[in-house]
Amino acid sequence: MRVLHVISLLAATEGGPSAALAGLARAQVRAGLDARILSTFRPNDASTDADKLCREGIPLEWVGPCRGPLRWSPRIRPAVRRAVSQADVIHIHALWESVQHAAAGTAQCNGKPYIFRPCGMLDPWSLQQGGIKKRIYLKLRLRGDLDRAAAIHYTTNAERDCVAPLNIKAPPLVVPNGVDLSEFADPPTRASFRSRHPAIGERPMVIIFGRVDAKKGFDLLIPAFAKTQPGDAVLVVAGPDLENYTPAVRKLAAEAGVEDRVIFTGMLRGRDRVAALAAADLFVLPSYQENFGVSVIESLAAGCPVVLSDQVALHSQTTAAGVGATVPLNIDALAAALTHWLTHHEMRRAAAAKAAPWVRANFDWDVIARSWVGHYQHILNSHAQ
């Protein structure tokens, strides 16, 4: 079965949508699918992630350079027509750029079924970011693409439910993202990451992992961390900064009097990423919106319990599994949860012991990829009727 994945930019700096697609494509190839990727790029974009996938033998077409807010290029439509003609089913990731619309329209013209993964972009919070422009685009172009899809791929029930008021005609399909468990089979020791940052030593360590931007709730986290006990805890901020938001976070830390206890590592990859998660006592993500949260699953795979806002779609699952806590978007509640988990060592150790087995049981990319074989076949059978 030939599956074409379409995305506007395949790069780890783009966060969850790109990372999830890379993991899914690798696992689908292992499951026997002919998975291919078409990704656009902008001037000066560089993607070591795309290069790595090509070296691993996963066909990837890199189209561009693209310009403007819709990432348009005259090369998109010819490339999409060629790729769609060779595919049985098209899996489209994200929403707002030219390549997604081109893929949906071309699939319709060729009588090929296509699936949209909105990546949280239809969440009410996300739709508010960009306001009138997104509403116009949704009405004039995107709505028809979504309604004619064979399915809308949500990664959690929470994401599906919050999009339900839009009354999209295409049926929902809930399939989670996963993790490559081989990365966590033999994690680095707790001392591996800490030895590279002597200021941490044996102090309690909280980590927030992912892009450094306002959506992640730093305006809540920094003042909450200042109230957290024990007072010598360290906060590690690990991730790329695409919007130059780090100065704002540093200012928050200075105003809260904790600038000497906040460490910025920049983006961490591969073994360094796993080492940072394995070294942490607690992972925190007080996001204003998160349709899934790959970093949540990776933290748990490394045995690190999580504290999540109630706007992170995985929060109910992690709390029910006993591997973390859920808090509202409130500074005092977040500070209380961080303090509770950092000072109750046995509770934290018990959650850590459950974390990796829970991830193995629910978020193994290879198991998820095999499920996609059945989903795609069902979609093809239904489309042929």
N, C-alpha and C positions, 0 to 999 in steps of 0.2 A: 504494500500500500504506500503510495507516494503522498507525503504530507508537506505542504509548503507553509512555513511560518513567515509572517510579515511583521516587521517592526520598524519604527522610525530611526532608532539608533541602538546598536548593540554594543554597549560599553558598561563596565562595572560602575563607572562614576554616575551612570543614570539611575542607579538604585535597583529596587526590587524587580520591576518589570523586565529589565534586561537580564539580571542575574537568574531570574526564574526561567526565562526562555532558554538560556544557555544550558542550565541544568536539565530542563525538560528534553531538549533536543538530544543531548548526550544519552540520556536514559532511553529515549525512544529508539535511537539507533541500536542500543544494546538489546532492546525488546524486539528487534527485527523490522522496524519500520524504516522506510526510505524517507528520512526527515531532512529537509533542506530549509535554508533561511535566506530571505531577502531583506536587507537592511539598507536604509539610506544613510547618508552622512553629510555633515556640514563642512564648509571650508575649515581646514586646520584640525578637524577631528582626527584622532588617532585611537585605534582600539586594539590593544594587545589581546583583548578577549576574543575579538573576531579572528585575529591571527592564530590564536591558540586553537580555536575550533577548526579552522582550516587544516592546521597541522594534524589534528586528530581525525581528519578524513570526513568531516561534516561539510557538505557543499554549502557555500555561503556566497551570495552575490551582493556586492557592495556598490550601491547606486548613488551617484551625485556628481559634484557637490550640490547640496540643496541650500536654498536661501529663503529668508522671510519667516514669519511666524508659522506658516503651514509647511515649511521645509519642502518647497516645490523645486522641481528640476524637470526640464524637458525629457530627461532620460528615464523618468519614472514609468510612464505609461508603456513604452516599448519593452522595458525590462519586466514589468508586471505581466504584460500579455504573454511573453515567452514563458515565464515561470508558471503562470496559472495554467497554460495549455498543457504543461507536463505533469500537473498535479491531479490527484484524485479529490483531495479535500484541502481547503485553505484555512489556516488558523491565524487570525489577525490579532495582534497585541497592541493595546493602547488605542486612542481614538482620534486625536485632534489634528493629525498631519495629513498631507496630501496622499501619502503612500497607502494609508489605510482605506481611504475612500476609493482610490484607484483599484486596490485589490478587491474590495467588495463589488464595485461596479463591473469589473472584468469577470469576476466569478459569476455574477448574474448573467452577463452576456454569453458566457460559455457554458451555462447550465451546470456549474460546479457548486457544491455546497460549501459554505464558509461559516466559520465560528468567530465570534468576537470575544476577546478577553479584555474587559474595560479597565482592569488594573486599578480599581477604586475611583476612576475618573467620573463615574456617574453618581457617586455619593453626594448627598446634598451639600456637604462642606466643600467638596471639590468643585461642584458646579458654581458655587458662590465666588470662587476665585477666578476672576475674569468676567464675572457678571454677564452683562448684556451681550458681549461677543460670543460667549459660549451658548447662550440661549438662542441667538440668531443662527449659529452654525448647527446646533442641534435640530432646529426646526427646518432649516432649508436643505441640509445635506445629510447629517448623521442619522437623524431619526429613520429615514427610509432605509439606510444601510442596516441599522440594527433590526428593524422590523422584518426585513427579508432574510436575515441570517438563519441558518439551520439551528443555532443554539447560541446563547450568551453564556460564556464560561466565567462563572464566579468561583473564587477560591475559598469562600466560607459561606455558611448560611446567613451570617450577619450581613455580608455584602449583598447577597441576593435580596434579603428582606428590605434593606434600606433603598434599593433601587426599584422595588415593586411599585411604588406610587407613580412611576413614569409609564406604567402599563405598556411595556414593550411587548410586541406581538411574538417575538421569537421565544421559544421555550428556554427556561433556565437549566443550566447544567453545573452542578457544584462539584468541583474536583480541586483538592488542595494543591498548593505548591509543595515542594519537598526539599530534601537536602541530600548531598552525596555523603553517605554515612562512612565511606572509606576515609574521608578526611579526619574523622573523629575517632577512628578505631584505635589509634595509638597517639593520643593528644600529648603535647609538650607538658612538662611538669609545671606546677604553679610558679616555681622560681624562674622559669625560662624568660617570661616577659618581665617579671619584676626586677630581675637582675639588670635588664637594660634600662630600667628607670629607677635608680637607687632611691629617689625621693619617696617611692611607695614603700619599700622595705616589706615589713610584715603588717602594715596598717590595713584596716578594712578597705576594700576597693570596690567601688561601684562603677559600672561601665555603661555608657550609651554608645551604641554602635550603628552607624549609618550616616547618611548625608547630614551635614551641619546646616540646617535651615529652620526657619521660624515654625514650620509645621510640626516639628518634633517636640515642641513645648519647652524650649529652654527658658522661656520667661517664667515658667512654673518650676522647672527643675532646679535652677540655680538658687533662688531664694529658699526652696524647700531643702536643698542640700545644706544650706547655711544653718538650718534649724535641726539638722539630723544629728543624732548621737550614734556612736561616739564622735566627739568633736575632732578627732584626728583622721577621720576617714578621707579617702582620696577619690575624686571623680575623674575618670578617664573618658575623654571625648575622642572617639575613634571614627574617622570617616572623612570623605572628601567635602570640600566647601566650594560649590559651584556658583554661589550667589554672594560671595564675600560677606557671609554672615558671622564669621568667627570674631571680628572686632566687636560686634554687638554682644556676643556671649562673654567675651573677655571683660567688657564694660559691666555687664551684669554681675560677673564674679567679683570685680573690684568693688562695686557698690555694696555687695553682700559681705565683703571682707573675707572671701575664700579664694582669692586669685592664686594663693600659694598652694592650694589643695586641688586645683583643676589642671589636668595635664592634657594637652592636645597632641595627638600622635599623627594626625593626617590619615590618609587612607592606608589600611592594612590589607594585605593580600595573602592568600594561601596559608602557609604554616604560621606566619606572623599573626594572621587574623585568629586562627584557632588558639594560638598561645595566649593572646590577650583575653579571650573569653574564658580559657581554662584558668587564668590567673585571678579572675574576678570573683568576688563573693556574691555579687548581685548585679543583675542586668536591669536597667530601667528604661522605659519608653513611655513618656507622658504625652504622646502625640495627640494632636487635635483631630487627626484622621489617619487611619491605617487600615486598608482593606484586607491585609494579611499580616505581613511582618516577617520576612525571611530571617532577619537578624534575631527575632524571638526564637525561632526554631533552632537556629545555629547555636544560640546561647545555651539552650536546653540540651542540645546534642553534646555540648562541651561540659554538661553537668552544672550549669549556672542557673539558679532560680531567677524568676523574672517578676518585676513589678510593672504593671501596664495600666495605662489609662483605660477608662471604659469606652474610649473611641478607637481602640485597637481591636480589630474584629476577632482576634484569637482569644480575647481576655476571658470569655466564659469557659472556653475549653481548658485553658491553662489553670484557671482557678479550680474547676471541677476535678482536674487531674491531681491537684495538690502540689503543683510545681511552681506556684507563684501566687501573686495577689493582684486584685483589681482596685483601682482608686478613681474617684471622679477628678475632673479637671479643677483641682483645688490645691493650693500650696500647702495648707496645714495638713490635709489628708495625705498628701504625698509624703510630707516630712514624717508624719506618724508611721506610715507604712515602711519607709526606709529604715527608720529607727527600730521598729518592731523586728524586721527581718535581720538587721545587722546585729542586734543584741540578743536574739534568741537563736543561739548557735545550733541546738539540737533540731529545731524546726527547719532551719536552713539546710542542715546536713541531710535530714530526711527527704526534703524536697529535691535536693541535688541527686540523691540516690534513685529517685523515681524518674528524673528528667530524661536521661538518655534512653532508658527502655521505652518510655512513652513516645519519644520521637521515633524510635525504630519501629514501633507498632503502627504508627499513623502517618509518617511523613518520609518514608523511604522512596526516593525517586524511582527506583527500579520497579517497585510495586505499583506506583502511580502511573508510570509509563505503560505497563502492561494493561492497566485499566483503560488507557486511552485507545489501545487497539480495539477493544470492544465498543467504546463510545464512537469512534470514527466509523466502524463497520455498521453500527446501528444507524448512524446519520446517512451513510451511503445507501443503505437498504431503504430507508424511509424516503430519501430523495429520488430513488429510482421508481417508486410506486406512482 
